[in-house]
Amino acid sequence: MAAVEYSEHMDAHGEDGMRRRDFLNLGAVAFPAAGAVALLYPLINQMNPSADVLALAQIDVDISHIQPGQAIKTIWRKQPVFLRNLTPREIQEANAVDVSTLRDPQTLAERTKPGKENWLITMGVCTHLGCVPLGAGEGENRGPFGGYFCPCHGSMYDTAARIRQGPAPKNLEVPEYAFTSPTTVRIG
């Protein structure tokens, strides 16, 4: 009978011992895991965009005052953006270019929105080394192709902001944008 009591007693303590051991093992794994999360969160969180960048995730620009043939410069995500109201003549000149002769072949229609072909919206950063081209301000040098001229290394863009001459490898980039009303465009 003593042997039976001993085995019952062992089962009870053995089972309790397993539960206690499981708890200790779980704690031994959970505690370092929680510590790792506490250490990694600030590291990962610092990679998120800062508040000033998030505030500029989208901007609305009033284009009602931009006359045909005129361009303005605005800032989006700490980068210049050119908004240009093309004249019918500038549109005609851009469409007359043989796209197959261009370094970065794109038509004007590919760079504008349907029904709004007169509105050309591009980043104001030269694709060569990141300078800001001239041509958006009143009286600035627009180069021989009537678009933009980069004074840093001589890249020249046409009225559709396509690279025509100079070291720039690509056309001026067209950001994401949409017309939210006939006189407002949302960039971003």
C-alpha positions as CSV (number, residue, x, y, z in Angstrom):
1,M,0.0,0.0,0.0
2,A,2.9,2.3,0.7
3,A,4.1,1.9,-2.9
4,V,0.7,3.0,-4.2
5,E,0.6,6.1,-2.0
6,Y,4.1,7.0,-3.2
7,S,3.2,6.8,-6.9
8,E,0.0,8.8,-6.4
9,H,2.0,11.4,-4.5
10,M,4.6,11.5,-7.3
11,D,2.0,12.0,-10.0
12,A,0.5,14.9,-8.1
13,H,3.9,16.5,-7.5
14,G,5.2,15.6,-10.9
15,E,2.2,17.2,-12.6
16,D,2.6,20.3,-10.5
17,G,6.3,20.3,-11.3
18,M,5.5,20.2,-15.0
19,R,3.1,23.1,-14.8
20,R,5.6,25.2,-12.8
21,R,8.4,24.3,-15.3
22,D,6.2,25.3,-18.2
23,F,5.5,28.6,-16.6
24,L,9.2,29.2,-16.0
25,N,10.0,28.2,-19.6
26,L,7.3,30.5,-20.9
27,G,8.6,33.3,-18.7
28,A,12.1,32.7,-19.8
29,V,11.1,33.2,-23.4
30,A,8.5,35.9,-23.0
31,F,10.7,38.3,-20.9
32,P,13.5,38.5,-23.5
33,A,10.9,38.8,-26.3
34,A,9.3,41.7,-24.6
35,G,12.7,43.3,-24.1
36,A,13.5,42.8,-27.8
37,V,10.3,44.5,-28.8
38,A,11.0,47.4,-26.4
39,L,14.4,47.8,-27.9
40,L,13.3,47.4,-31.6
41,Y,10.3,49.7,-31.5
42,P,12.2,53.0,-31.3
43,L,14.6,51.8,-33.9
44,I,11.8,50.9,-36.4
45,N,9.6,53.9,-35.4
46,Q,12.4,56.4,-36.3
47,M,12.2,55.2,-39.9
48,N,8.7,56.6,-40.2
49,P,8.3,60.0,-41.9
50,S,8.6,63.0,-39.7
51,A,5.5,65.1,-38.8
52,D,6.5,67.9,-41.2
53,V,6.8,65.4,-44.1
54,L,3.4,63.8,-43.2
55,A,1.9,67.3,-43.2
56,L,3.0,67.7,-46.8
57,A,1.9,64.2,-47.9
58,Q,-0.6,66.0,-50.1
59,I,-1.0,69.7,-51.0
60,D,-3.8,71.5,-52.8
61,V,-2.7,74.3,-55.2
62,D,-5.0,77.0,-56.5
63,I,-4.3,77.2,-60.3
64,S,-7.0,79.8,-61.1
65,H,-4.4,82.7,-61.3
66,I,-1.9,80.9,-63.6
67,Q,-2.3,82.4,-67.1
68,P,-1.7,80.5,-70.3
69,G,2.1,80.4,-70.9
70,Q,2.8,81.1,-67.2
71,A,4.3,78.7,-64.7
72,I,4.6,78.8,-60.9
73,K,6.8,77.0,-58.5
74,T,5.6,75.5,-55.2
75,I,7.1,73.1,-52.6
76,W,5.9,69.6,-51.9
77,R,7.8,67.2,-49.6
78,K,10.6,69.7,-49.5
79,Q,11.0,69.5,-53.3
80,P,10.1,72.2,-55.9
81,V,7.2,71.4,-58.2
82,F,6.5,73.3,-61.4
83,L,2.8,73.9,-62.5
84,R,2.6,75.2,-66.0
85,N,-0.4,76.3,-68.0
86,L,0.6,75.5,-71.6
87,T,-0.5,77.7,-74.5
88,P,-2.1,76.1,-77.6
89,R,1.2,76.9,-79.4
90,E,3.3,75.1,-76.7
91,I,0.9,72.1,-76.9
92,Q,1.3,72.1,-80.7
93,E,5.1,72.3,-80.4
94,A,5.2,69.4,-77.9
95,N,2.9,67.2,-80.0
96,A,5.0,68.0,-83.2
97,V,8.1,66.4,-81.7
98,D,9.0,62.9,-83.1
99,V,8.9,60.9,-79.8
100,S,11.3,58.2,-81.2
101,T,14.0,60.8,-81.3
102,L,13.8,61.6,-77.6
103,R,16.2,60.2,-75.0
104,D,13.2,59.4,-72.6
105,P,10.3,59.0,-75.1
106,Q,7.0,60.2,-73.8
107,T,4.2,62.1,-75.4
108,L,2.6,65.2,-73.9
109,A,-0.6,63.1,-73.4
110,E,1.4,60.7,-71.2
111,R,2.6,63.5,-69.1
112,T,-0.8,65.3,-68.6
113,K,-4.3,64.3,-67.6
114,P,-7.0,63.7,-70.3
115,G,-9.0,66.8,-70.8
116,K,-6.4,68.9,-69.0
117,E,-3.6,68.7,-71.6
118,N,-2.7,72.4,-71.0
119,W,-1.7,71.6,-67.3
120,L,1.8,70.3,-67.0
121,I,2.8,69.4,-63.5
122,T,6.4,68.2,-62.9
123,M,8.9,68.0,-60.1
124,G,11.3,70.9,-60.3
125,V,14.4,68.8,-60.0
126,C,16.8,68.1,-62.8
127,T,17.3,64.4,-63.3
128,H,21.0,64.8,-63.8
129,L,22.3,65.8,-60.4
130,G,19.3,67.4,-58.7
131,C,19.6,71.1,-59.5
132,V,16.5,73.2,-59.9
133,P,16.0,74.2,-63.5
134,L,15.1,77.7,-64.6
135,G,11.9,78.5,-66.6
136,A,9.1,78.6,-64.0
137,G,9.7,82.1,-62.9
138,E,8.9,85.3,-64.8
139,G,11.7,86.2,-67.2
140,E,13.9,83.1,-66.4
141,N,15.9,81.4,-69.1
142,R,13.7,78.6,-70.7
143,G,16.4,77.4,-73.0
144,P,16.1,76.9,-76.8
145,F,13.2,74.4,-76.5
146,G,11.0,76.8,-74.6
147,G,10.6,74.6,-71.5
148,Y,13.2,74.6,-68.7
149,F,17.0,75.1,-68.6
150,C,19.2,73.7,-65.8
151,P,22.1,76.2,-65.2
152,C,24.2,73.7,-63.3
153,H,25.2,71.5,-66.3
154,G,23.2,72.7,-69.2
155,S,20.3,70.3,-69.5
156,M,17.5,71.6,-71.7
157,Y,13.9,70.6,-71.5
158,D,11.1,71.3,-74.0
159,T,7.6,72.6,-73.3
160,A,6.5,69.1,-72.1
161,A,9.5,69.1,-69.7
162,R,11.2,66.3,-71.7
163,I,15.0,66.2,-71.9
164,R,16.1,67.4,-75.3
165,Q,19.8,68.3,-74.8
166,G,22.4,68.0,-72.1
167,P,23.5,65.4,-69.5
168,A,20.1,64.7,-67.8
169,P,19.1,61.0,-68.5
170,K,15.3,61.4,-68.0
171,N,12.5,63.9,-68.4
172,L,11.4,65.9,-65.4
173,E,9.4,63.6,-63.2
174,V,5.6,63.9,-63.1
175,P,4.3,63.4,-59.5
176,E,1.0,61.9,-58.6
177,Y,-1.7,64.5,-58.9
178,A,-5.5,64.9,-59.5
179,F,-7.8,67.8,-60.2
180,T,-10.2,68.2,-57.2
181,S,-12.0,71.1,-58.9
182,P,-11.6,73.1,-62.1
183,T,-9.3,75.5,-60.2
184,T,-7.6,73.2,-57.7
185,V,-5.0,70.4,-58.1
186,R,-4.0,68.0,-55.4
187,I,-0.4,66.8,-55.5
188,G,0.4,63.6,-53.7
